[in-house]
Amino acid sequence: MRSRSFIASALVIFIQCSSFIIAQSRKDARNTEYLEWRTNTEKRTINLDDLESPAVTKDAIPAIDRPRFVAAGDARKWLSENEPVIALQVKGVRRAYPMEILVWHEVVNDQIGGVPVAVTFCSVCHSAIVFDRRLDRRILSFGVSGFVYGANMILYDRETESWWQQFTGEAVVGDLTGKELSRLPAQIISFAEFASAYPNGEVLSRQTGYMREYGRNPHLKYDKLNGYPSHFRGPADKRLVPMERVIGVEIAGFTKAYPYHLSRARHVIHDRVGAQEIVVFHADGTLSALDEEDMKRSRDVGSTGVFDPTIDGRRLLFRYENGRFIDQETGSRWNILGKAVSGPLQGRSLKRIAHGDYFAFAWLAFKPATEIFEQ
């Protein structure tokens, strides 16, 4: 009996020592991984052990810091009509950031209309989000850390090397932990839609200062992945297929997701999020950035917009016809950017409501209390 008791005690001690050694080894490896950083890792809102480092080191994916732009007419030499771009309008300046460039860089530090912005794209989550880089009387510039959290990229600012969750715009590690960036409305639309709406608009040039295979998608067939991405560690949410795209909307604390299989079929959805009336547009004609290796051969997934449907206090009802949205009150025709292109309301614009086009797993992971629109 004493022999068995001794063996059991020794086994417990051995397991405890092994656990300590393994934990210490992980800690040492993590500390080694952080040697290149001057980040204050003692200040944080996440567990550092939950960070994934998918063999991509700091700045291995280089941000574009000196973006050059060309006229839409010049961009047609290499950019096809249906290719996706991130369309951004700030103080009368209109710019398009082609996804064929963003998939290789993920961050563009720019200044548009006098406003410093960060145009970001996380291919893992399909989250294209634009932030105002101004924070507490300073201007930040951003790079790609190489870490992911919740299968979403972690940005870092070069001024303090704090780490930022791209999906939320919140600093999660470092001196700026708890701070949050302001988001600017932007849309993923086709280059043709951008050029038609803004003939004098500017397009991010391929002259980035880097040699990359622009036009080639490095994430072949990623958006047809069967199941969750390899970096996703959260609990499974079976309400939607993980890699289905959703239109995510958040207004005054209320969140709602509109699955693409419904929005593409209906093209127009009139709904309410909290107290806010909205209309969701979904137009054909925009290619996926994460399908075929040659982006020009990818399938059509369409583009979306979310707007307040009222003009001068009058609520408009819309239908979709031949690539345009028509309001039944005046018969005016509207584009995916919410601007009337013909009819009595020509030149008027609907108020844009910030939204995003995400893979369902990401939206559900970061917005678990979200309501899901049903037919």
C-alpha positions as a printed NumPy array, in Angstrom:
array([[  0.   ,   0.   ,   0.   ],
       [  2.83 ,   2.38 ,   0.893],
       [  4.519,   1.498,  -2.401],
       [  1.384,   2.33 ,  -4.378],
       [  0.908,   5.569,  -2.451],
       [  4.512,   6.521,  -3.115],
       [  4.146,   5.782,  -6.831],
       [  0.906,   7.81 ,  -7.032],
       [  2.517,  10.759,  -5.252],
       [  5.542,  10.561,  -7.517],
       [  3.267,  10.467, -10.575],
       [  1.412,  13.586,  -9.406],
       [  4.714,  15.403,  -8.83 ],
       [  5.957,  14.281, -12.268],
       [  2.786,  15.567, -13.992],
       [  2.995,  18.88 , -12.131],
       [  6.676,  19.289, -13.044],
       [  5.974,  18.364, -16.685],
       [  3.126,  20.864, -16.866],
       [  5.378,  23.546, -15.394],
       [  8.166,  22.751, -17.863],
       [  5.764,  22.823, -20.834],
       [  4.202,  26.083, -19.665],
       [  7.635,  27.615, -19.096],
       [  8.784,  26.455, -22.542],
       [  5.755,  28.078, -24.127],
       [  6.389,  31.256, -22.168],
       [ 10.051,  31.291, -23.212],
       [  9.053,  30.74 , -26.853],
       [  6.503,  33.515, -26.612],
       [  9.019,  35.866, -25.012],
       [ 11.494,  35.082, -27.808],
       [  8.771,  35.819, -30.331],
       [  8.225,  39.243, -28.751],
       [ 11.92 ,  40.232, -28.743],
       [ 11.489,  42.26 , -31.95 ],
       [  8.693,  44.272, -30.324],
       [  8.784,  47.196, -27.929],
       [  5.121,  46.623, -27.119],
       [  4.003,  46.954, -23.513],
       [  2.542,  43.439, -23.309],
       [  1.701,  43.894, -19.623],
       [ -1.189,  46.128, -20.665],
       [ -3.767,  44.137, -22.603],
       [ -7.358,  42.96 , -22.836],
       [ -6.672,  39.548, -24.388],
       [ -4.724,  36.455, -23.391],
       [ -1.437,  36.434, -25.295],
       [ -1.575,  32.646, -25.517],
       [ -4.659,  33.018, -27.729],
       [ -2.684,  34.887, -30.374],
       [ -1.838,  32.865, -33.458],
       [  1.355,  33.484, -35.402],
       [  0.86 ,  31.787, -38.782],
       [  4.501,  31.842, -39.939],
       [  4.227,  35.514, -40.886],
       [  6.593,  37.875, -39.107],
       [  6.255,  41.579, -38.4  ],
       [  5.92 ,  43.549, -41.669],
       [  6.426,  40.407, -43.776],
       [  3.215,  41.601, -45.414],
       [  4.29 ,  45.188, -46.143],
       [  1.861,  48.059, -45.707],
       [  1.778,  50.695, -48.444],
       [  2.923,  53.994, -46.941],
       [  3.414,  56.124, -50.047],
       [  0.428,  55.274, -52.228],
       [  0.342,  56.561, -55.774],
       [ -2.833,  57.045, -57.755],
       [ -3.808,  57.081, -61.413],
       [ -6.896,  58.212, -63.283],
       [ -9.652,  55.647, -63.799],
       [ -8.985,  55.688, -67.545],
       [ -5.358,  54.708, -67.015],
       [ -6.305,  51.963, -64.547],
       [ -8.369,  50.276, -67.29 ],
       [ -5.086,  49.162, -68.879],
       [ -4.704,  46.538, -66.145],
       [ -7.902,  46.51 , -64.077],
       [-10.944,  44.668, -65.478],
       [-14.44 ,  46.13 , -65.255],
       [-15.784,  43.579, -62.758],
       [-12.783,  43.444, -60.447],
       [-13.517,  44.451, -56.833],
       [-12.254,  47.714, -55.373],
       [-12.739,  49.387, -52.005],
       [-14.493,  52.662, -52.795],
       [-13.89 ,  55.553, -50.414],
       [-15.204,  59.117, -50.534],
       [-13.948,  61.756, -48.106],
       [-14.689,  65.477, -48.432],
       [-15.306,  65.283, -52.157],
       [-12.235,  63.152, -52.95 ],
       [-13.039,  59.714, -54.406],
       [-10.551,  56.882, -54.465],
       [-10.6  ,  53.186, -55.334],
       [ -8.251,  50.661, -53.768],
       [ -8.173,  47.509, -55.951],
       [ -8.483,  44.267, -54.033],
       [ -5.846,  42.724, -56.293],
       [ -3.377,  45.029, -54.517],
       [ -4.905,  44.878, -51.017],
       [ -4.655,  41.067, -50.839],
       [ -0.86 ,  41.456, -50.997],
       [ -0.483,  44.375, -48.572],
       [ -3.549,  44.429, -46.285],
       [ -2.909,  48.039, -45.182],
       [ -2.665,  51.334, -47.068],
       [ -1.745,  54.394, -45.015],
       [ -3.2  ,  57.274, -46.978],
       [ -4.46 ,  60.832, -46.675],
       [ -7.658,  61.684, -48.531],
       [ -9.471,  65.004, -48.422],
       [ -7.046,  66.071, -45.699],
       [ -8.022,  63.113, -43.512],
       [ -5.352,  60.495, -42.655],
       [ -6.855,  57.047, -43.171],
       [ -5.881,  53.393, -42.974],
       [ -7.495,  51.221, -45.631],
       [ -7.325,  47.64 , -44.322],
       [ -8.321,  44.203, -45.582],
       [ -8.144,  40.904, -43.702],
       [ -8.442,  38.091, -46.243],
       [ -9.091,  35.509, -43.505],
       [-12.333,  37.263, -42.487],
       [-13.031,  39.13 , -45.735],
       [-13.183,  42.32 , -43.697],
       [-12.461,  45.524, -45.629],
       [-12.489,  48.358, -43.085],
       [-11.306,  51.966, -43.317],
       [-10.202,  53.831, -40.194],
       [ -9.403,  57.445, -39.386],
       [ -5.753,  57.395, -38.25 ],
       [ -6.175,  60.372, -35.926],
       [ -6.241,  59.548, -32.226],
       [ -5.857,  61.923, -29.27 ],
       [ -4.159,  64.689, -31.284],
       [ -1.69 ,  62.357, -32.939],
       [ -1.637,  60.61 , -36.303],
       [ -0.866,  56.914, -36.254],
       [  0.509,  54.793, -39.075],
       [ -0.19 ,  51.084, -39.242],
       [  1.547,  47.884, -40.246],
       [  0.771,  44.166, -40.277],
       [  1.933,  42.46 , -37.084],
       [  1.802,  38.875, -38.362],
       [ -0.476,  37.848, -35.478],
       [ -4.112,  36.853, -35.753],
       [ -6.691,  36.708, -32.993],
       [-10.049,  35.05 , -33.496],
       [ -8.877,  34.415, -37.086],
       [ -8.689,  38.172, -37.629],
       [ -5.537,  40.135, -38.388],
       [ -3.787,  42.174, -35.721],
       [ -2.516,  45.566, -36.856],
       [  0.115,  47.542, -35.   ],
       [  0.804,  51.252, -34.86 ],
       [  4.39 ,  52.304, -35.419],
       [  4.265,  55.076, -32.838],
       [  3.674,  52.922, -29.728],
       [  3.663,  49.413, -31.25 ],
       [  0.31 ,  48.754, -29.648],
       [ -1.612,  45.91 , -31.288],
       [ -5.04 ,  46.523, -32.794],
       [ -7.878,  44.155, -33.651],
       [ -8.741,  44.959, -37.257],
       [-12.36 ,  43.788, -37.014],
       [-13.206,  46.164, -34.174],
       [-10.585,  48.912, -34.509],
       [ -9.715,  48.493, -30.816],
       [ -6.221,  48.354, -29.321],
       [ -5.96 ,  45.047, -27.423],
       [ -2.294,  45.016, -26.341],
       [  0.101,  47.87 , -25.547],
       [  0.07 ,  51.391, -24.174],
       [ -3.032,  52.324, -26.197],
       [ -5.077,  49.332, -25.001],
       [ -8.754,  50.218, -24.825],
       [ -8.516,  53.016, -27.382],
       [-10.708,  52.687, -30.473],
       [-10.304,  54.08 , -33.975],
       [-13.162,  55.831, -35.777],
       [-14.467,  53.985, -38.797],
       [-15.265,  55.581, -42.165],
       [-17.987,  54.27 , -44.514],
       [-16.573,  52.337, -47.483],
       [-17.882,  49.759, -49.949],
       [-16.505,  46.894, -52.006],
       [-17.86 ,  47.503, -55.515],
       [-16.778,  46.772, -59.081],
       [-14.244,  48.998, -60.796],
       [-16.897,  49.68 , -63.476],
       [-19.327,  51.036, -60.871],
       [-16.622,  53.241, -59.388],
       [-15.494,  54.614, -62.761],
       [-19.084,  55.246, -63.841],
       [-20.011,  57.07 , -60.632],
       [-16.708,  58.961, -60.326],
       [-15.163,  59.494, -63.794],
       [-12.607,  61.819, -62.2  ],
       [-11.892,  59.428, -59.352],
       [ -8.429,  58.138, -58.498],
       [ -7.295,  54.507, -58.411],
       [ -4.448,  53.106, -56.325],
       [ -1.567,  52.399, -58.699],
       [  0.344,  49.159, -59.062],
       [  3.468,  51.276, -58.579],
       [  3.622,  50.468, -54.873],
       [  7.38 ,  50.173, -54.471],
       [  7.078,  46.376, -54.145],
       [  7.296,  43.51 , -56.615],
       [  4.118,  41.474, -56.286],
       [  1.988,  39.448, -58.701],
       [ -0.893,  41.9  , -58.719],
       [ -3.927,  40.321, -60.308],
       [ -3.105,  36.895, -58.844],
       [ -5.037,  35.783, -55.798],
       [ -2.612,  34.166, -53.294],
       [ -5.569,  32.578, -51.445],
       [ -6.792,  30.154, -54.109],
       [-10.41 ,  29.022, -53.582],
       [-10.295,  30.309, -50.006],
       [-13.903,  31.492, -49.991],
       [-15.   ,  27.976, -50.974],
       [-13.332,  26.489, -47.909],
       [-15.452,  23.748, -46.38 ],
       [-15.542,  24.595, -42.691],
       [-13.699,  27.073, -40.487],
       [-10.294,  28.605, -41.319],
       [ -7.329,  26.912, -39.676],
       [ -6.621,  29.936, -37.442],
       [-10.125,  30.061, -35.975],
       [-10.211,  28.911, -32.342],
       [-13.621,  30.127, -31.223],
       [-16.73 ,  28.049, -30.516],
       [-18.688,  26.9  , -33.551],
       [-21.806,  28.933, -34.333],
       [-24.021,  26.751, -36.51 ],
       [-26.58 ,  29.403, -37.395],
       [-24.812,  30.053, -40.703],
       [-22.334,  28.247, -42.941],
       [-18.911,  29.544, -41.768],
       [-17.683,  30.832, -45.132],
       [-20.93 ,  32.337, -46.361],
       [-20.674,  36.07 , -46.847],
       [-22.96 ,  38.262, -44.772],
       [-23.728,  41.964, -44.795],
       [-23.032,  43.079, -41.232],
       [-24.715,  46.176, -39.814],
       [-24.309,  47.697, -36.347],
       [-26.351,  50.705, -35.224],
       [-26.506,  52.052, -31.665],
       [-25.564,  48.699, -30.163],
       [-27.932,  46.642, -32.357],
       [-26.326,  44.189, -34.783],
       [-27.811,  42.303, -37.694],
       [-26.467,  40.008, -40.403],
       [-27.95 ,  39.612, -43.886],
       [-26.778,  36.349, -45.533],
       [-25.722,  36.691, -49.151],
       [-27.932,  33.812, -50.286],
       [-30.928,  35.987, -49.363],
       [-29.625,  39.408, -50.354],
       [-28.437,  38.173, -53.767],
       [-31.812,  36.574, -54.453],
       [-33.827,  39.617, -53.383],
       [-31.43 ,  42.453, -54.339],
       [-33.412,  44.823, -52.108],
       [-34.224,  44.319, -48.423],
       [-36.18 ,  46.888, -46.456],
       [-35.67 ,  46.364, -42.747],
       [-35.045,  47.992, -39.386],
       [-31.999,  47.733, -37.109],
       [-32.952,  49.001, -33.69 ],
       [-34.898,  52.201, -34.343],
       [-33.232,  52.846, -37.705],
       [-35.028,  52.157, -40.994],
       [-32.577,  50.794, -43.568],
       [-32.53 ,  49.489, -47.111],
       [-29.959,  46.925, -48.21 ],
       [-28.888,  46.905, -51.875],
       [-27.189,  43.926, -53.536],
       [-26.177,  44.363, -57.184],
       [-24.656,  41.871, -59.603],
       [-21.364,  42.402, -61.389],
       [-18.517,  42.298, -58.848],
       [-16.031,  39.416, -58.71 ],
       [-14.757,  37.625, -55.632],
       [-11.224,  38.547, -54.578],
       [-10.614,  35.143, -52.981],
       [-11.78 ,  32.625, -55.591],
       [ -9.688,  31.823, -58.693],
       [ -5.935,  32.349, -58.838],
       [ -6.473,  34.767, -61.731],
       [ -8.827,  37.245, -60.064],
       [-10.318,  38.212, -63.419],
       [-11.68 ,  34.662, -63.743],
       [-13.328,  34.571, -60.306],
       [-17.058,  34.166, -59.872],
       [-19.522,  37.007, -59.502],
       [-20.565,  37.57 , -55.874],
       [-21.991,  41.07 , -56.355],
       [-21.613,  44.206, -54.279],
       [-23.687,  45.709, -51.49 ],
       [-24.72 ,  48.982, -49.919],
       [-26.763,  49.931, -46.856],
       [-28.651,  53.224, -46.634],
       [-31.323,  55.23 , -44.877],
       [-34.223,  55.033, -47.387],
       [-35.639,  58.475, -46.599],
       [-35.201,  61.638, -48.655],
       [-36.576,  64.92 , -47.323],
       [-38.578,  63.003, -44.746],
       [-40.174,  60.746, -47.36 ],
       [-39.554,  57.004, -47.162],
       [-38.747,  55.427, -50.522],
       [-39.463,  51.842, -51.528],
       [-37.054,  50.21 , -53.984],
       [-36.927,  47.391, -56.513],
       [-34.045,  46.072, -58.615],
       [-34.065,  46.132, -62.4  ],
       [-31.25 ,  45.737, -64.939],
       [-28.495,  46.564, -62.488],
       [-30.176,  49.631, -60.994],
       [-32.432,  50.277, -58.036],
       [-35.705,  52.085, -58.769],
       [-37.835,  53.85 , -56.177],
       [-41.565,  53.408, -56.72 ],
       [-42.395,  56.931, -55.491],
       [-40.583,  58.86 , -58.264],
       [-39.207,  56.224, -60.648],
       [-35.675,  57.524, -60.144],
       [-32.848,  55.042, -60.784],
       [-30.119,  54.605, -58.173],
       [-26.69 ,  52.961, -58.221],
       [-25.029,  50.719, -55.631],
       [-23.498,  53.82 , -54.018],
       [-26.959,  55.126, -53.145],
       [-26.916,  57.945, -55.708],
       [-29.796,  58.702, -58.089],
       [-28.391,  58.58 , -61.636],
       [-31.612,  59.491, -63.477],
       [-35.196,  60.589, -62.827],
       [-36.692,  63.381, -60.702],
       [-34.201,  62.764, -57.869],
       [-31.113,  62.653, -60.098],
       [-28.04 ,  63.836, -58.229],
       [-29.49 ,  63.147, -54.777],
       [-27.827,  60.624, -52.484],
       [-29.153,  58.396, -49.739],
       [-27.447,  58.635, -46.364],
       [-24.9  ,  55.855, -46.121],
       [-24.939,  53.487, -43.165],
       [-21.628,  51.835, -42.277],
       [-21.648,  48.147, -43.074],
       [-19.267,  45.386, -44.058],
       [-19.188,  42.23 , -46.159],
       [-17.719,  39.469, -44.007],
       [-17.466,  35.718, -43.801],
       [-20.199,  34.567, -41.44 ],
       [-17.848,  32.879, -38.944],
       [-16.04 ,  36.175, -38.324],
       [-19.158,  38.292, -37.851],
       [-20.672,  35.689, -35.519],
       [-17.424,  35.398, -33.531],
       [-17.083,  39.131, -32.903],
       [-20.825,  39.867, -32.769],
       [-22.261,  36.711, -31.139],
       [-25.498,  38.443, -30.067],
       [-26.263,  39.432, -33.647],
       [-29.717,  38.962, -35.095],
       [-29.81 ,  37.134, -38.422],
       [-32.208,  38.28 , -41.11 ],
       [-34.49 ,  35.527, -42.356],
       [-36.664,  35.3  , -45.454]])
